[in-house]
Every structure is written in structure tokens, then in C-alpha cells.
């Protein structure tokens, strides 16, 4: 996918929707969009209201499904 600077509102909206979904991991988003976790975080920080962004970050850090497969394997 394009750099986030060149994205349409529809593409950004799709990324935000995927990132909010508890069942969608960052690895799955990477496969679908070509954006890594850091890029997704940057988009979310830029596009969401501050309180919404903090809520999302809390959910992501607490949600086991969001973690990449590599991180899960390192914990075991």
C-alpha cells in the first residue's frame, strides 16, 4: 500500500477499522495493507482524538490477539 501520506480517507478509515478490531493482529494488517506496526500507530495517533488514541493503545497493549506471532513465540 502507499505511504500513509498518500492514502485516501477510505484507506485510512479501513486501517483504523482493522486496528480497532480485537481479532485483527498487526501481522494481518501488514499482510493486507503493507503497513508495519509503527506506521499503524503513527496513523492512529494522527487520526484519532487524543482520548480515543489512549483508549486504543490501552486495548492494544492489553489484548493478546494484537501481538505479533513473533512476540507470542518469544514469550513461550
Secondary structure, DSSP 8 states (H G I E B T S, - for coil): ---GGG--HHHHHHHHHHHH-TT--HHHHHHHH---HHHHHHHHHHHS-HHHHHHHHHHHHH-GGGS-HHHHHHH-
